[in-house]
Amino acid sequence: MADEKNRAACFQLPQFLTTFTLSKINKNNNDMENRSLVTIAEHSKEKILYMLEMAKQFEERPNRHLLDGKVVATLFFEPSTRTRLSFETAANRLGARVIGFSDPKATSSSKGETLKDTIKMVSNYADIIVMRHYLEGAARYASEVTDVPIVNAGDGANQHPSQTMLDLYSIYKTQGTLENLNIFLVGDLKYGRTVHSLLMAMRHFNPTFHFIAPDELKMPEEYKIYCREHGIRYEEHTDFSEETIAEADILYMTRVQRERFTDLMEYERVKNVYILRKKMLEHTRPNLRILHPLPRVNEIAYDVDESPKAYYFQQAQNGLYAREAILCDVLGITLDEVIMDH
Ligand code: CP
């Protein structure tokens, strides 16, 4: 904990994020275009660092009145604990009111109402729509049928950009930088939307990725093409051992996503494929931190929780600050305004 505090104390706005860049981003944030967050791929390096600085402001003081009078809708067509509750907490801490649902069976979508009609209806009531949906591309589609900003809270196996913002914030806090890191992604790289978003965001920071997955759950070809097109180094492994992870700065564990399998026999074959145990951490780097978007099933043994390298619960806490920043940003509230707010 002390180690984390020391690192957090060193967590400063990067030098290259100059006053000029900041004022340009601040100005752009005041423009009135649709400000949806659909994919992290649309964020520049400067914008990502700007958002991390905003998250840092919220970590220093989470309770503010920046969204007084606003209404945030949370539409969750798929189950969630962290994403929904941290967005709702973020909205509450900023003074907004929250409407929405966590069970689509209790809405008119169960009577056949289309996603388009649902989004148009909720747009009559809310200033921001945070949506999780089981269909890939649903957030993009929603953003095209309304002027209300859509925040993608996960669309199928595709993207999870708000998770990526909190992952980046967690990496920055624990490593003191986002640059030149060895990032090991482990588990379900086929269906895991968090790893897809993370690798896209990291293209700005010269990472080396190690993809550790069984053949059935390998990183999809489209993301490997993305890596090659953006000069991102990667290696693929099927072995998950102490030796394989010895050089890791970040070990990003993932759950095998049962709900995405069409063949449950295949899920049964791979569900226990990798389990991280505390003993495997003995010879890892001192700066290693273990991340996991959660929920976990069995891929991290409980004895790992005692390790100072386990960071997944703090990571989830960082989600509150990252999501406060996202809610402000999609409404055009600038970092200057956050800093000036008392
Ligand atoms: N990380 C994440 O998306 O968790 P939830 O499914 O609980 O929201």
Residues whose N, C-alpha, C, O or C-beta is under 5 A from the ligand:
A	BS01	CP	P79 S80 T81 R82 T83 R84 P293 L294 P295
